[in-house]
Amino acid sequence: MKIKNIVIEGAEGRPIALDLFYKEGGINQPVVIYAHGFNGFKDWGGGDVMADELANAGFALVKFNFSHNGTTPQQPENFADLEAFGNNNYTRQLKDLQIVTDWICDKEDPNKELFDTNSIYLIGHSMGGGIAILFAAEDSRIKKLVTWAAISECKTPWGGWSAQRMEEWRQAGVQYYTNTRTGQQLPLYYQLYLDYVNNKERLSIEHAIKELSIPLLICHGTSDISVPVEKAYQLAGWQPAAELFTIETNHVFDRVHPWEKAWLPEAMDLLMQKTISFLQ
């Protein structure tokens, strides 16, 4: 069973579109929240196929679009709101994750019988993986955590920019990121950097992962050029109790968007098997 594009109010009053997948007739199921990455969205690359697999394994799966990821409830797979994209930042994403978790735990929600709120698990991909680590360290409602190709510091996408480009960003107030799939020039307002500078301690993934005492699975592709596999080894070094799982694949585990097949590519299928086994 699935309910698509439920709309709730996210950070700064902007809408979050979320999907709920669950096994028909299921009650009191462990909940899995999925947080997408930078330049991504909840349906990217076979998101519904992934959600079906988790639901068939006995989980209630909640995947959502961050409130400022540039999509809208009317266009959940398109970057239709570039102003929102430009105003996205890490603390707003943490707020969104809190709001989604609050929604799951809301005793007045009509879906409340589906959820075992004592068993809320979190999966995050790429930048969403970094956010997931930060949030799990802050919120004791998260009982297990899985990262897929996670970042190890909150500097996406400007971490490798030159000093000159950083100064240009400061002076102009905006830089642009090219979405290679759509060709769009997506704005990045300087507030993204200021949010990091003003919240450095809270946004330290190293500090957060060292604080974790819940089961943690770190997954990464060995051919990832967007977030090199060395980042996974770094995360695992900071949290020796974590389990590390690597696959010979790229940053998105061989998926593309749109994904029009009813099955996932081999690398993603292996990732799903490992993730489900860990969460069970």
C-alpha positions in Angstrom: 0.0 0.0 0.0 1.2 3.5 -0.6 0.0 7.1 -0.1 1.9 9.6 -2.3 2.6 13.3 -1.7 1.0 13.9 1.7 1.8 17.6 2.4 2.9 18.8 5.8 4.4 22.1 6.9 8.2 22.1 7.0 11.0 24.6 7.9 10.1 28.3 7.5 6.5 27.2 6.8 7.4 25.7 3.4 5.7 22.5 2.4 7.2 19.0 2.7 5.7 16.3 0.3 6.1 12.9 1.8 5.2 9.3 0.8 4.1 6.5 3.0 4.6 2.8 2.0 3.4 -0.1 4.1 2.3 -3.7 4.0 -1.5 -4.0 3.7 -3.1 -4.9 7.0 0.1 -4.1 8.9 0.0 -2.5 12.3 2.7 -1.3 14.7 5.4 -1.7 12.1 9.0 -0.4 12.5 9.3 2.9 10.6 12.1 3.7 8.2 12.6 7.4 7.2 14.6 8.0 4.0 16.4 11.4 3.5 17.5 12.2 0.0 20.8 13.9 -1.0 21.8 17.3 -2.5 20.2 17.9 -5.9 17.9 14.9 -5.2 14.3 14.2 -4.2 12.3 11.3 -2.7 11.4 9.7 -6.0 14.8 9.9 -7.6 16.1 6.8 -9.3 13.5 4.2 -8.5 12.5 5.6 -5.1 9.1 3.8 -5.2 10.8 0.5 -6.0 13.1 0.9 -3.1 10.1 1.9 -0.9 8.1 -1.2 -2.0 11.0 -3.5 -1.0 11.2 -2.0 2.5 7.4 -2.2 2.9 7.4 -5.9 1.7 10.1 -6.5 4.3 7.7 -5.4 7.1 8.6 -1.7 7.5 6.5 1.4 7.2 8.6 3.6 4.8 8.4 7.4 4.9 10.3 9.2 2.2 10.1 12.9 1.8 11.3 16.0 -0.1 13.1 18.5 2.1 11.1 21.7 2.2 13.8 23.7 0.4 15.1 21.1 -2.1 13.5 23.1 -5.0 10.6 20.7 -5.8 7.0 21.5 -5.0 4.1 19.3 -4.0 2.6 19.9 -7.4 5.9 19.0 -9.1 7.7 16.6 -6.7 10.3 15.5 -9.3 11.1 18.8 -10.8 13.2 21.7 -9.6 10.4 24.2 -10.0 11.1 26.5 -7.1 14.7 27.8 -7.6 14.3 30.4 -4.8 13.7 27.6 -2.3 16.7 25.7 -3.6 18.9 28.7 -3.1 17.7 29.1 0.5 18.3 25.5 1.5 20.7 24.8 4.3 21.7 22.2 6.8 19.8 23.5 9.8 16.6 23.8 7.8 17.1 20.1 6.8 17.6 19.1 10.4 14.3 21.0 11.2 12.6 19.1 8.4 13.7 15.7 9.8 12.5 16.7 13.2 9.1 17.7 11.7 8.8 14.4 9.8 9.7 12.4 12.9 7.1 14.4 14.9 4.5 13.6 12.2 5.2 9.9 12.6 4.9 10.2 16.4 1.7 12.3 16.3 -0.9 10.4 18.2 -3.6 12.3 16.4 -2.4 11.2 13.0 -4.8 8.9 11.1 -1.9 6.6 10.2 -0.7 6.2 13.8 -1.7 2.5 14.1 0.8 1.7 11.3 3.8 2.9 13.3 5.9 1.4 16.1 7.2 4.7 17.3 9.7 2.9 19.5 11.4 1.5 16.4 12.2 4.5 14.1 15.1 3.9 11.8 16.8 6.4 9.5 18.5 6.0 6.0 20.3 8.9 4.4 21.9 9.2 1.0 24.9 11.5 0.3 24.2 14.9 1.9 21.1 13.3 3.4 23.5 10.8 5.0 25.4 13.5 6.8 22.1 15.1 7.9 20.9 11.7 9.2 24.1 11.3 11.3 23.6 14.8 12.8 19.9 14.2 13.5 20.4 10.7 15.0 22.9 12.2 17.4 20.4 14.9 18.4 17.1 12.9 18.6 16.9 9.7 20.7 13.8 8.6 18.8 16.1 7.3 16.1 17.1 3.7 17.1 19.1 2.5 14.0 20.9 4.4 11.3 22.1 3.5 7.8 24.1 5.9 5.5 24.5 5.4 1.8 27.5 7.3 0.3 27.4 9.8 3.1 29.4 13.0 3.3 31.7 13.5 6.2 31.5 17.3 6.6 28.8 19.8 5.9 30.4 21.6 2.9 28.3 20.4 0.0 28.8 21.6 -2.7 31.3 24.3 -2.0 33.9 22.3 -0.1 36.4 22.2 -3.0 35.9 25.8 -4.3 38.9 28.1 -4.6 39.4 31.1 -2.3 38.6 33.3 -5.3 35.3 31.6 -6.0 34.4 31.8 -2.3 35.1 35.5 -2.3 33.0 36.0 -5.5 30.2 34.1 -3.7 30.4 36.4 -0.7 30.4 39.6 -2.8 27.7 38.5 -5.2 25.6 36.7 -2.6 25.0 33.8 -5.1 26.8 31.1 -7.0 25.2 28.6 -9.4 25.3 24.8 -9.5 24.7 23.1 -12.8 22.2 20.2 -12.7 23.8 17.9 -15.3 20.6 16.0 -15.8 18.3 18.9 -16.5 20.8 21.6 -17.5 19.4 24.0 -15.0 21.5 26.6 -13.3 20.5 26.2 -9.6 21.2 29.2 -7.3 23.1 28.8 -4.1 22.8 31.8 -1.9 25.6 32.8 0.5 23.4 32.0 3.4 24.3 28.3 2.9 27.9 29.1 3.9 26.9 31.4 6.7 24.6 28.7 8.1 27.6 26.4 8.3 29.9 29.0 9.9 27.2 30.0 12.5 26.4 26.4 13.4 29.8 24.8 13.1 29.6 22.8 16.3 26.1 21.5 15.7 27.0 20.7 12.1 30.1 18.7 12.9 29.5 15.2 11.5 32.7 14.0 13.2 31.4 15.1 16.6 27.9 13.7 16.0 29.0 10.2 14.8 31.4 9.9 17.8 28.4 10.5 20.1 26.2 7.8 18.5 25.4 4.7 20.6 22.8 3.2 18.2 23.5 0.5 15.6 25.1 2.1 12.5 25.7 0.8 9.0 27.9 2.8 6.7 27.5 1.9 3.0 29.6 3.2 0.1 30.5 2.6 -3.5 34.2 2.1 -4.1 34.0 3.9 -7.5 32.2 6.9 -6.1 33.7 10.1 -7.6 31.1 12.5 -6.0 31.8 11.4 -2.4 35.0 9.3 -2.5 34.9 6.0 -0.5 37.7 7.4 1.7 34.9 9.4 3.4 33.3 6.1 4.5 36.5 5.0 6.0 36.8 8.3 7.8 33.3 7.9 9.2 34.0 4.4 10.3 37.3 5.5 11.9 35.3 8.0 14.0 32.8 5.4 15.1 34.6 2.0 15.4 31.3 0.3 16.5 29.8 0.9 13.0 29.6 -1.7 10.4 31.1 -0.8 7.0 29.8 -2.2 3.8 31.4 -1.4 0.4 30.3 -2.3 -3.1 32.0 -1.9 -6.5 29.6 0.9 -7.8 29.2 4.6 -8.1 27.6 7.3 -6.0 24.0 6.4 -6.8 24.6 2.6 -6.8 24.1 2.4 -10.6 20.7 4.0 -10.6 19.6 6.8 -13.1 16.6 9.1 -13.2 14.0 8.5 -14.4 14.0 4.8 -13.4 11.3 3.0 -15.3 11.9 -0.6 -14.4 10.2 -2.6 -11.7 13.5 -3.8 -10.3 16.7 -2.2 -9.1 20.2 -2.5 -10.6 22.4 -5.2 -9.1 24.4 -2.8 -6.9 21.3 -1.1 -5.5 19.7 -4.5 -5.0 22.7 -5.7 -2.9 22.5 -2.4 -1.0 18.8 -3.0 -0.2 19.5 -6.6 0.9 22.2 -5.4 3.2 20.1 -2.5 4.6 17.0 -4.6 5.2 19.1 -7.4 6.9 20.7 -4.8 9.2 17.4 -3.1 10.1 15.7 -6.4 10.8 
